[in-house]
Amino acid sequence: MADTQSIIALNIGSQRVTMGVMAPSSSGGLILKRYESSTILADPAAEMTRLPQIRLAISELSSKLGLSKGKVNYAVSGQSVFTRFVKLPSLDSDDIEQLVAFEAQQHVPFPINEVVWDWQLLSSEGGQQEVVLVAIKSDSLDDINECVTNADLSTGMVDASPMALANAFLYNYGDSEEPTLMIDIGARTSNLVYVDGSKVFTRTIAIGGATLTSAIAKEYNVPFIEAESQKCTKGLVALDTRHTSQLDDDTASLASCIRTALNRMPAEIARTTNFFRSQHDGAAPRRIFLAGGGSNLPMISDFIQEKLRLPVEYFNPLKRVSVGQDVDVEKVSMEAHSLGEIVGLGLRSLKESRLNIDLVPDVVQHERDDAQKRPKLILGSCLIVSACAAFCVFGFLSKKRAVSAAADQAKVVKALNVYANPIRKKYDDANKVADVVGLYKGAVDSRLHWLEGLRDIKAHFSHPELWIIEMKPVVNFNPDVEEGGDTYVEILDKNVKSVPYNKSYITVPGKEPEFDSRGRPNPRYVAPMVNALKIKGFWRGSSNGLVRNQLKELIEKSEIFGRDITKKVRNKDMKVTLTNREILPENATSSEDADKLGAPFTAIIPLNNPILVK
């Protein structure tokens, strides 16, 4: 659990989730005490799995950092928010709030009641005032906030990634007199932060690391994941013909593909710079800082320097931030230029930030309002209790009044019971609904078990002499029943049927379902539980124990798979430990198979926690 002085910061990016724990230093600055990061899949085709991945990543980071019930400041990515810098006439503070609300309705491209928005006054000069408007869809923010609260964390402040980056830059490089541009290259978008004296301007462009990966996937006709692997292991940016002539053909072709996809970025930067100069009276940047995970791509700094003809260096958000003893210095050194949002969020708690946007979810705002009302409610309750006490004392002094008061109270209680009974019934109904919802939530949460299981299989079956061709979940696996028997049914079998009250049973093939007078299924119907995973494949090698060794390692080291399984013995559930033969019923090892390309094997591995089929 974080102490009261700790500042928890969380940056939720498109491909990377980072979390840091900081604290104020004795000199008034920041100390980074702990830091962890996690990578999620940025494939645009897997958008539906993004929120579960974020939820899992936040929970893992919170567990690694030893956090519980702490208040966290977090930032949402630039692609999720709408940002607009608006110039307004110079007005009094009361009038400008009304004008900003009007401007928000005009500029935000969604109904104002469907967004959470905030604004801040930036500067006043020449009879005009400049404000920044930041908005995000309410349902998107609620989904992200739920991922945070599910990790047993509470919401502090919610910032936008470009604003947090700007605060980190101003804190570390605020003494720079030259107009500066920071380019934060993320997975799906890039944030541009312009700083010119007191002027600050940000814009998010739809070019990032995933843009390059998609271009590689299209050029070579390969899946997104394979293209991402190629980019990370062999990718670089081609500079010119002389540069590519020094590379092998495959690397040169890949570098040229990346350069072609990246050519849009300098054009977007030039257009944004012209807009900053013409509409906001800013000066063209003379220095460029690179940040974000995309800046790790080899030769990208040389490419940007060549295109924009300006000196390029990497942004160091830890320039004025101390690093504690518990931090992995080597890891932080490699990822330092990606810590801008974490530092910017930490500065919010120190009141050292120039941009103070807070996109508070509705549920958090209600909690804050209740917290403000709580002292008044407590005072009112105390007054009521005092009044009741005085009434009781007065009643004791007068028996007649006490009896009369008791009779009056009895009448009040009788009258209130008219309303209390329906309320109790509604409360019972709500509990029943909550139980059903809990069943669905358990079913949804159980889907994550397969992600862990597939990762374990990949880790322990990644062998050059092993091929896996098929994996199937198995319902109610029993080693004593042959495949195709009454209680051996695979997950997609047509014999899995549903009955009322969200319960399902496996029917005996060729027999109609039967129920007793209470609607309960007869003993032939068994609750369908996915309790095993069937794996088929081929192996080739000199060792006959190859498959057995891989299975042994998987079962001993995995939290998902094991040897124990529950089966029916004399109409009672009994947990038994399967033998190697039962787990590996088929493993061709004869001399005849040795001459073939691969010998077949079949393994049926039990799950430690069976999953109920809903």
C-alpha positions as CSV (number, residue, x, y, z in Angstrom):
1,M,0.0,0.0,0.0
2,A,1.4,3.4,-1.0
3,D,2.1,5.8,1.9
4,T,0.3,9.2,2.1
5,Q,3.3,11.0,0.6
6,S,3.5,8.8,-2.5
7,I,2.2,10.0,-5.9
8,I,0.9,7.3,-8.1
9,A,1.0,8.1,-11.9
10,L,-0.4,5.9,-14.6
11,N,-0.1,6.4,-18.4
12,I,-2.5,4.4,-20.5
13,G,-1.1,4.4,-24.1
14,S,-2.2,2.5,-27.2
15,Q,0.5,-0.1,-26.9
16,R,2.2,0.5,-23.6
17,V,0.8,1.0,-20.1
18,T,3.3,2.5,-17.6
19,M,3.0,3.2,-13.8
20,G,5.3,5.0,-11.5
21,V,5.4,5.8,-7.8
22,M,6.9,9.2,-6.9
23,A,7.3,11.4,-3.9
24,P,8.2,15.0,-3.2
25,S,11.9,15.6,-2.5
26,S,13.3,17.7,0.3
27,S,14.3,20.3,-2.3
28,G,10.8,20.6,-3.6
29,G,11.3,18.4,-6.7
30,L,10.3,14.8,-7.5
31,I,11.8,11.4,-6.7
32,L,10.9,8.4,-8.8
33,K,10.7,5.6,-6.2
34,R,9.3,2.7,-8.3
35,Y,8.5,2.1,-12.0
36,E,7.0,-0.7,-14.1
37,S,5.7,-1.0,-17.6
38,S,3.6,-3.5,-19.7
39,T,3.0,-3.9,-23.4
40,I,-0.3,-4.7,-25.0
41,L,-1.3,-5.6,-28.5
42,A,-1.7,-2.6,-30.9
43,D,-3.3,-4.6,-33.8
44,P,-6.2,-2.5,-35.1
45,A,-8.1,-5.7,-35.8
46,A,-8.0,-6.7,-32.1
47,E,-9.7,-3.5,-30.8
48,M,-12.3,-5.5,-29.0
49,T,-9.7,-7.0,-26.7
50,R,-8.0,-3.7,-25.9
51,L,-9.9,-2.9,-22.7
52,P,-9.5,-6.4,-21.2
53,Q,-5.7,-6.1,-21.9
54,I,-5.6,-2.7,-20.3
55,R,-7.5,-4.0,-17.3
56,L,-5.1,-6.9,-16.9
57,A,-2.0,-4.7,-17.4
58,I,-3.1,-2.2,-14.8
59,S,-3.8,-5.0,-12.3
60,E,-0.4,-6.6,-12.9
61,L,1.5,-3.3,-12.6
62,S,-0.4,-2.4,-9.4
63,S,0.5,-5.8,-7.9
64,K,4.2,-5.5,-8.9
65,L,4.4,-2.1,-7.3
66,G,2.6,-3.2,-4.2
67,L,-0.2,-0.7,-4.5
68,S,-3.6,-1.1,-2.9
69,K,-6.4,1.4,-2.4
70,G,-4.2,4.2,-3.5
71,K,-5.3,7.3,-5.4
72,V,-3.8,7.4,-8.9
73,N,-3.4,10.3,-11.4
74,Y,-3.7,8.8,-14.9
75,A,-3.5,10.1,-18.5
76,V,-5.5,9.0,-21.5
77,S,-3.9,8.9,-25.0
78,G,-4.2,11.8,-27.4
79,Q,-6.3,9.9,-29.9
80,S,-9.1,9.5,-27.2
81,V,-9.4,13.2,-26.5
82,F,-10.5,16.3,-28.5
83,T,-8.3,19.3,-28.0
84,R,-8.9,22.8,-29.4
85,F,-7.1,26.1,-28.7
86,V,-9.5,29.0,-29.0
87,K,-9.0,32.8,-28.9
88,L,-11.6,34.9,-27.1
89,P,-12.1,38.6,-26.4
90,S,-10.9,39.9,-23.0
91,L,-13.7,39.5,-20.5
92,D,-14.3,39.2,-16.7
93,S,-13.9,35.8,-15.1
94,D,-17.7,35.3,-14.8
95,D,-18.4,36.2,-18.4
96,I,-15.5,34.1,-19.8
97,E,-16.9,31.0,-18.2
98,Q,-20.2,31.4,-20.0
99,L,-18.4,32.2,-23.3
100,V,-16.2,29.1,-22.9
101,A,-19.2,26.9,-22.3
102,F,-20.8,28.4,-25.5
103,E,-17.5,27.8,-27.5
104,A,-17.4,24.2,-26.2
105,Q,-20.8,23.5,-27.7
106,Q,-19.6,25.0,-31.0
107,H,-16.3,23.2,-31.3
108,V,-16.7,19.8,-29.6
109,P,-17.9,17.4,-32.4
110,F,-20.3,15.5,-30.0
111,P,-23.4,16.5,-28.0
112,I,-22.1,18.4,-24.9
113,N,-24.1,16.1,-22.6
114,E,-22.2,13.1,-23.9
115,V,-18.7,14.3,-23.1
116,V,-16.6,15.2,-20.1
117,W,-14.7,18.4,-20.8
118,D,-12.5,21.0,-19.1
119,W,-10.7,24.2,-20.1
120,Q,-8.0,26.5,-18.9
121,L,-7.0,30.1,-19.6
122,L,-3.5,30.1,-21.2
123,S,-2.6,33.7,-21.9
124,S,-3.9,37.2,-22.4
125,E,-2.4,39.7,-24.8
126,G,-3.4,42.2,-27.5
127,G,-7.0,42.4,-26.1
128,Q,-7.5,38.7,-26.5
129,Q,-7.4,35.6,-24.3
130,E,-6.5,32.1,-25.4
131,V,-8.0,29.1,-23.8
132,V,-7.6,25.4,-24.4
133,L,-10.6,23.0,-24.5
134,V,-10.2,19.3,-23.9
135,A,-13.1,16.8,-24.2
136,I,-13.5,13.0,-24.2
137,K,-16.6,10.8,-24.7
138,S,-18.2,10.0,-21.3
139,D,-18.6,6.3,-22.1
140,S,-15.0,5.9,-23.3
141,L,-13.8,7.6,-20.1
142,D,-16.0,5.4,-17.9
143,D,-14.6,2.3,-19.5
144,I,-11.0,3.4,-18.9
145,N,-11.9,4.5,-15.3
146,E,-13.4,1.1,-14.6
147,C,-10.1,-0.6,-15.6
148,V,-8.4,1.6,-13.0
149,T,-10.9,1.0,-10.2
150,N,-10.9,-2.8,-10.9
151,A,-7.3,-2.8,-9.8
152,D,-8.4,-1.6,-6.3
153,L,-7.2,2.0,-7.1
154,S,-9.2,5.2,-6.8
155,T,-9.2,8.1,-9.3
156,G,-7.3,11.2,-8.5
157,M,-6.9,13.5,-11.5
158,V,-7.4,12.5,-15.2
159,D,-5.2,14.3,-17.7
160,A,-4.7,14.1,-21.4
161,S,-1.4,12.7,-22.6
162,P,-0.3,15.9,-24.6
163,M,-1.0,18.1,-21.6
164,A,1.1,15.9,-19.3
165,L,3.9,15.8,-21.8
166,A,3.9,19.6,-22.1
167,N,4.1,20.0,-18.3
168,A,7.0,17.5,-18.1
169,F,8.8,19.5,-20.9
170,L,8.2,22.9,-19.2
171,Y,9.5,21.6,-15.9
172,N,12.7,20.1,-17.3
173,Y,13.4,22.6,-20.1
174,G,11.5,25.7,-19.1
175,D,14.7,27.8,-19.1
176,S,15.1,27.3,-22.9
177,E,14.7,30.6,-24.8
178,E,14.5,28.9,-28.3
179,P,11.1,27.9,-29.8
180,T,11.0,24.1,-29.4
181,L,9.0,21.2,-30.8
182,M,8.6,17.9,-29.0
183,I,7.5,14.9,-31.1
184,D,6.1,12.1,-29.1
185,I,5.8,9.0,-31.4
186,G,3.3,6.6,-30.0
187,A,1.8,3.3,-31.3
188,R,-1.2,4.8,-33.1
189,T,-0.7,8.5,-33.0
190,S,2.1,11.1,-32.4
191,N,1.7,14.1,-30.1
192,L,3.3,17.4,-31.2
193,V,4.0,19.9,-28.4
194,Y,5.1,23.4,-29.4
195,V,6.6,25.7,-26.8
196,D,7.5,29.3,-27.5
197,G,8.1,31.3,-24.4
198,S,4.7,31.5,-22.6
199,K,2.9,30.0,-25.6
200,V,2.0,26.3,-25.6
201,F,0.3,24.4,-28.4
202,T,-0.4,20.7,-28.9
203,R,-1.8,18.6,-31.7
204,T,-2.2,14.9,-32.2
205,I,-1.6,13.4,-35.6
206,A,-2.8,10.0,-36.8
207,I,0.7,8.6,-37.5
208,G,2.5,6.2,-35.2
209,G,4.3,2.9,-34.9
210,A,1.2,1.0,-36.0
211,T,1.1,3.0,-39.2
212,L,4.6,1.6,-40.1
213,T,3.6,-1.9,-39.1
214,S,0.4,-1.8,-41.2
215,A,2.5,-0.6,-44.2
216,I,4.9,-3.6,-43.7
217,A,2.1,-6.0,-43.4
218,K,0.5,-4.8,-46.6
219,E,3.8,-4.6,-48.5
220,Y,4.8,-8.2,-47.6
221,N,1.3,-9.6,-47.2
222,V,2.0,-10.9,-43.7
223,P,-0.1,-10.7,-40.4
224,F,0.2,-7.6,-38.2
225,I,2.0,-9.5,-35.4
226,E,4.6,-10.8,-37.8
227,A,5.1,-7.3,-39.3
228,E,5.5,-5.8,-35.9
229,S,8.2,-8.4,-35.1
230,Q,10.0,-7.6,-38.3
231,K,9.9,-3.9,-37.5
232,C,11.2,-4.3,-34.0
233,T,14.0,-6.8,-34.8
234,K,15.2,-5.7,-38.3
235,G,13.5,-2.3,-38.9
236,L,15.2,1.0,-39.6
237,V,14.6,4.1,-41.6
238,A,16.3,4.4,-45.0
239,L,18.1,7.7,-45.5
240,D,19.3,7.7,-49.1
241,T,20.5,5.4,-51.8
242,R,24.0,5.4,-50.5
243,H,22.7,4.3,-47.1
244,T,20.6,1.4,-48.5
245,S,23.4,0.2,-50.8
246,Q,25.4,-0.7,-47.7
247,L,22.5,-3.0,-46.4
248,D,21.5,-6.5,-47.5
249,D,18.6,-6.7,-49.9
250,D,16.0,-7.7,-47.3
251,T,17.0,-5.1,-44.8
252,A,17.2,-2.4,-47.5
253,S,13.7,-3.3,-48.8
254,L,12.2,-3.1,-45.3
255,A,14.0,0.2,-44.5
256,S,12.6,1.7,-47.8
257,C,9.1,0.5,-46.9
258,I,9.3,2.2,-43.5
259,R,10.7,5.4,-45.0
260,T,7.8,5.6,-47.5
261,A,5.2,5.1,-44.7
262,L,7.0,7.7,-42.5
263,N,7.1,10.4,-45.2
264,R,3.7,11.7,-44.2
265,M,5.0,12.7,-40.7
266,P,7.3,15.6,-41.8
267,A,4.5,17.0,-44.0
268,E,2.0,16.9,-41.1
269,I,4.5,18.6,-38.9
270,A,5.2,21.3,-41.4
271,R,1.5,22.0,-41.8
272,T,1.0,22.1,-38.0
273,T,3.9,24.5,-37.7
274,N,2.4,26.8,-40.3
275,F,-0.9,26.8,-38.4
276,F,0.8,27.5,-35.1
277,R,2.6,30.5,-36.6
278,S,-0.4,31.9,-38.5
279,Q,-3.2,31.3,-36.0
280,H,-1.4,31.5,-32.7
281,D,1.4,34.0,-33.5
282,G,4.0,31.4,-32.6
283,A,7.6,31.2,-33.9
284,A,8.9,28.3,-36.0
285,P,10.8,25.8,-33.8
286,R,14.6,25.8,-33.8
287,R,15.1,22.6,-31.8
288,I,13.3,19.2,-31.9
289,F,13.1,16.7,-29.1
290,L,12.0,13.1,-29.7
291,A,10.0,11.0,-27.2
292,G,7.8,8.0,-27.1
293,G,8.3,4.3,-27.9
294,G,8.4,5.0,-31.7
295,S,11.5,7.0,-31.3
296,N,13.4,3.8,-30.6
297,L,13.3,3.0,-34.3
298,P,17.0,3.1,-35.6
299,M,17.8,6.1,-37.8
300,I,14.5,7.9,-37.2
301,S,16.2,10.9,-35.6
302,D,18.5,11.2,-38.6
303,F,15.4,11.0,-40.9
304,I,13.5,13.8,-39.1
305,Q,16.7,15.9,-38.9
306,E,17.1,15.5,-42.7
307,K,13.5,16.3,-43.5
308,L,13.0,19.2,-41.1
309,R,16.6,20.5,-41.2
310,L,16.7,21.2,-37.5
311,P,18.8,19.7,-34.7
312,V,17.2,16.7,-33.1
313,E,17.8,15.2,-29.6
314,Y,16.0,12.9,-27.3
315,F,13.8,14.2,-24.6
316,N,14.9,13.5,-21.0
317,P,11.9,13.9,-18.6
318,L,14.2,12.8,-15.7
319,K,16.5,15.8,-16.1
320,R,15.3,17.4,-12.8
321,V,13.8,14.2,-11.3
322,S,15.8,12.0,-8.8
323,V,15.7,8.2,-9.1
324,G,15.3,6.1,-6.0
325,Q,17.3,3.0,-5.0
326,D,14.4,0.6,-5.8
327,V,14.2,1.6,-9.4
328,D,15.8,-0.6,-12.1
329,V,18.2,2.0,-13.5
330,E,19.0,0.0,-16.6
331,K,15.3,-0.3,-17.5
332,V,14.6,3.4,-16.8
333,S,17.6,4.4,-18.9
334,M,16.2,2.5,-21.9
335,E,12.7,3.9,-21.5
336,A,13.5,7.3,-20.1
337,H,12.2,9.3,-23.1
338,S,8.9,7.5,-22.7
339,L,8.3,8.7,-19.1
340,G,7.1,12.2,-20.0
341,E,3.5,11.5,-19.1
342,I,4.5,9.9,-15.8
343,V,6.5,12.9,-14.7
344,G,3.8,15.3,-15.9
345,L,1.2,13.5,-13.8
346,G,3.5,13.6,-10.8
347,L,3.9,17.4,-11.2
348,R,0.1,17.9,-10.9
349,S,0.3,16.8,-7.3
350,L,3.2,19.1,-6.6
351,K,1.3,22.1,-8.1
352,E,4.3,22.5,-10.4
353,S,2.3,22.2,-13.7
354,R,1.3,25.0,-16.0
355,L,-1.5,23.1,-17.7
356,N,-4.1,21.8,-15.3
357,I,-6.8,19.9,-17.1
358,D,-8.9,17.4,-15.1
359,L,-11.3,15.2,-17.1
360,V,-13.2,13.9,-14.1
361,P,-15.6,10.9,-14.8
362,D,-19.2,11.5,-13.7
363,V,-19.0,8.8,-11.0
364,V,-15.8,10.4,-9.5
365,Q,-17.5,13.8,-9.6
366,H,-20.5,12.5,-7.7
367,E,-18.1,11.1,-5.1
368,R,-16.3,14.4,-4.8
369,D,-19.7,16.2,-4.4
370,D,-20.7,13.7,-1.7
371,A,-17.4,14.3,0.1
372,Q,-18.1,18.0,0.2
373,K,-21.6,17.5,1.5
374,R,-20.6,15.0,4.1
375,P,-19.5,17.5,6.8
376,K,-22.8,19.3,6.5
377,L,-24.7,16.0,6.7
378,I,-22.7,15.0,9.8
379,L,-23.4,18.4,11.4
380,G,-27.1,18.0,10.6
381,S,-27.1,14.4,11.9
382,C,-25.5,15.7,15.2
383,L,-28.2,18.3,15.5
384,I,-30.9,15.8,14.9
385,V,-29.4,13.4,17.5
386,S,-29.1,16.3,20.0
387,A,-32.7,17.2,19.4
388,C,-33.7,13.6,19.9
389,A,-31.7,13.4,23.1
390,A,-33.4,16.5,24.4
391,F,-36.8,15.1,23.5
392,C,-36.0,11.9,25.4
393,V,-34.9,13.8,28.5
394,F,-38.1,15.9,28.3
395,G,-40.1,12.7,28.0
396,F,-38.6,11.1,31.0
397,L,-39.6,14.2,33.0
398,S,-43.2,13.8,32.0
399,K,-44.7,10.3,32.0
400,K,-47.8,11.5,30.2
401,R,-45.8,13.1,27.4
402,A,-43.6,10.0,27.2
403,V,-46.5,7.7,26.7
404,S,-48.1,10.1,24.2
405,A,-44.9,10.3,22.3
406,A,-44.5,6.5,22.2
407,A,-48.0,6.2,20.8
408,D,-47.2,8.8,18.2
409,Q,-44.0,7.0,17.3
410,A,-45.9,3.7,16.9
411,K,-48.3,5.4,14.5
412,V,-45.3,6.7,12.5
413,V,-43.7,3.3,12.4
414,K,-47.0,1.7,11.3
415,A,-47.3,4.3,8.5
416,L,-43.7,3.8,7.4
417,N,-44.2,0.1,7.2
418,V,-46.5,0.7,4.3
419,Y,-43.5,1.9,2.4
420,A,-40.9,-0.3,4.0
421,N,-42.3,-3.6,2.8
422,P,-42.3,-2.8,-0.9
423,I,-38.7,-1.4,-0.4
424,R,-37.6,-4.7,1.2
425,K,-39.1,-6.6,-1.7
426,K,-37.3,-4.4,-4.2
427,Y,-34.1,-5.0,-2.2
428,D,-34.6,-8.8,-2.4
429,D,-35.2,-8.5,-6.2
430,A,-32.1,-6.4,-6.6
431,N,-30.0,-9.1,-4.8
432,K,-31.4,-11.8,-7.1
433,V,-30.4,-9.6,-10.2
434,A,-27.0,-9.1,-8.6
435,D,-26.5,-12.8,-8.3
436,V,-27.3,-13.3,-12.0
437,V,-25.0,-10.5,-13.0
438,G,-22.3,-12.1,-10.9
439,L,-22.6,-15.3,-12.9
440,Y,-22.2,-13.4,-16.1
441,K,-19.3,-11.4,-14.8
442,G,-17.6,-14.7,-13.7
443,A,-18.1,-16.1,-17.2
444,V,-16.6,-13.0,-18.8
445,D,-13.6,-13.0,-16.4
446,S,-13.0,-16.6,-17.1
447,R,-12.1,-15.8,-20.7
448,L,-8.8,-14.4,-19.6
449,H,-7.7,-17.9,-18.4
450,W,-7.3,-18.9,-22.1
451,L,-4.9,-16.0,-22.7
452,E,-2.7,-17.3,-19.8
453,G,-3.0,-20.9,-21.0
454,L,-2.0,-20.2,-24.5
455,R,1.0,-18.2,-23.3
456,D,2.1,-21.2,-21.1
457,I,1.7,-23.6,-24.1
458,K,3.7,-21.2,-26.3
459,A,6.4,-21.0,-23.6
460,H,6.8,-24.8,-23.1
461,F,6.0,-26.2,-26.5
462,S,8.2,-23.8,-28.5
463,H,10.6,-26.5,-29.6
464,P,12.2,-26.8,-33.1
465,E,11.1,-30.5,-33.3
466,L,7.5,-30.0,-32.2
467,W,4.5,-29.0,-34.3
468,I,1.0,-28.3,-32.8
469,I,-1.7,-28.6,-35.4
470,E,-4.9,-28.6,-33.3
471,M,-6.1,-27.4,-29.9
472,K,-9.6,-28.1,-28.6
473,P,-11.2,-27.4,-25.2
474,V,-12.9,-30.6,-23.8
475,V,-16.1,-30.7,-21.7
476,N,-16.4,-33.1,-18.8
477,F,-13.3,-35.1,-19.7
478,N,-13.2,-38.5,-18.0
479,P,-10.2,-40.8,-18.8
480,D,-12.5,-43.8,-18.0
481,V,-14.9,-43.0,-20.8
482,E,-13.9,-43.5,-24.4
483,E,-14.1,-40.5,-26.8
484,G,-17.7,-40.2,-28.0
485,G,-19.2,-41.7,-24.8
486,D,-22.1,-40.4,-22.8
487,T,-20.1,-38.0,-20.7
488,Y,-17.2,-37.2,-23.1
489,V,-18.3,-34.2,-25.1
490,E,-16.2,-31.6,-26.8
491,I,-17.0,-27.9,-26.4
492,L,-18.7,-27.5,-29.8
493,D,-20.7,-30.7,-29.6
494,K,-24.4,-30.3,-30.6
495,N,-25.4,-32.2,-27.4
496,V,-24.8,-29.1,-25.1
497,K,-28.2,-27.8,-24.4
498,S,-29.6,-25.0,-22.2
499,V,-32.3,-25.1,-19.6
500,P,-33.9,-22.3,-17.5
501,Y,-32.2,-20.2,-14.9
502,N,-28.9,-19.9,-16.7
503,K,-28.0,-23.5,-16.2
504,S,-26.9,-25.9,-18.9
505,Y,-26.5,-29.6,-19.1
506,I,-25.0,-32.2,-21.5
507,T,-27.6,-34.6,-22.8
508,V,-27.1,-38.3,-23.5
509,P,-27.1,-38.7,-27.3
510,G,-30.4,-40.2,-28.6
511,K,-32.3,-39.6,-25.4
512,E,-34.8,-36.8,-24.6
513,P,-34.2,-34.7,-21.5
514,E,-36.1,-35.7,-18.4
515,F,-36.7,-33.7,-15.3
516,D,-38.3,-34.6,-11.9
517,S,-41.3,-32.9,-10.4
518,R,-39.2,-30.0,-9.1
519,G,-37.7,-29.3,-12.5
520,R,-34.3,-30.8,-11.6
521,P,-32.4,-32.8,-14.3
522,N,-32.1,-36.5,-13.8
523,P,-28.6,-38.1,-13.2
524,R,-28.0,-38.5,-16.9
525,Y,-27.5,-34.8,-17.2
526,V,-24.2,-33.4,-16.1
527,A,-23.2,-29.7,-15.7
528,P,-20.9,-28.9,-18.6
529,M,-17.4,-27.9,-17.4
530,V,-14.5,-27.2,-19.7
531,N,-11.9,-29.2,-17.6
532,A,-9.2,-30.1,-20.2
533,L,-7.5,-29.1,-23.4
534,K,-6.8,-31.5,-26.2
535,I,-3.6,-30.9,-28.2
536,K,-2.7,-32.7,-31.4
537,G,0.6,-32.4,-33.2
538,F,3.7,-34.1,-34.5
539,W,7.2,-34.4,-33.2
540,R,10.5,-35.5,-34.7
541,G,13.8,-36.1,-32.9
542,S,16.2,-38.6,-31.5
543,S,14.6,-38.6,-28.0
544,N,11.4,-40.6,-27.5
545,G,10.7,-38.6,-24.3
546,L,10.5,-35.2,-26.1
547,V,6.7,-34.8,-25.8
548,R,6.6,-36.2,-22.3
549,N,9.4,-33.8,-21.1
550,Q,7.6,-30.8,-22.6
551,L,4.3,-31.8,-21.0
552,K,6.0,-32.4,-17.6
553,E,7.6,-28.9,-17.7
554,L,4.2,-27.3,-18.7
555,I,2.3,-29.1,-15.9
556,E,4.9,-28.3,-13.2
557,K,5.4,-24.6,-14.1
558,S,1.9,-23.6,-15.3
559,E,-0.8,-22.2,-13.0
560,I,-3.4,-23.1,-15.6
561,F,-2.7,-26.8,-16.3
562,G,-2.1,-29.7,-13.9
563,R,-2.6,-33.5,-13.4
564,D,-5.6,-33.5,-11.2
565,I,-9.2,-34.0,-12.6
566,T,-12.6,-34.5,-11.0
567,K,-14.6,-37.6,-12.3
568,K,-17.6,-39.5,-11.2
569,V,-16.8,-42.6,-9.0
570,R,-20.0,-44.4,-7.8
571,N,-22.1,-41.2,-8.4
572,K,-19.7,-39.1,-6.4
573,D,-17.2,-36.5,-7.5
574,M,-13.7,-37.5,-6.7
575,K,-10.4,-35.8,-7.6
576,V,-7.8,-38.1,-9.0
577,T,-4.3,-37.6,-10.4
578,L,-3.9,-38.7,-14.0
579,T,-1.1,-40.9,-15.2
580,N,1.3,-40.1,-18.0
581,R,-0.6,-42.6,-20.2
582,E,-3.9,-40.8,-19.5
583,I,-2.6,-37.4,-20.2
584,L,-0.7,-38.6,-23.3
585,P,-2.9,-41.4,-24.8
586,E,-1.2,-41.3,-28.2
587,N,2.5,-40.8,-28.8
588,A,3.9,-42.7,-31.8
589,T,7.4,-43.7,-31.1
590,S,7.9,-46.9,-33.2
591,S,10.9,-47.4,-35.5
592,E,8.6,-47.1,-38.5
593,D,7.6,-43.6,-37.4
594,A,11.2,-42.5,-37.1
595,D,11.5,-42.5,-40.9
596,K,8.5,-40.3,-41.3
597,L,8.5,-36.5,-41.3
598,G,6.9,-36.4,-37.9
599,A,5.3,-38.8,-35.4
600,P,1.8,-37.9,-34.3
601,F,0.9,-37.3,-30.6
602,T,-2.3,-36.4,-28.7
603,A,-2.2,-34.9,-25.2
604,I,-5.2,-34.1,-23.0
605,I,-4.1,-31.7,-20.3
606,P,-6.5,-31.0,-17.3
607,L,-7.3,-27.4,-16.2
608,N,-6.6,-26.5,-12.6
609,N,-9.8,-24.4,-12.6
610,P,-12.6,-25.8,-14.8
611,I,-14.8,-23.3,-16.7
612,L,-18.6,-23.6,-16.6
613,V,-20.2,-23.5,-20.0
614,K,-23.0,-20.9,-19.8
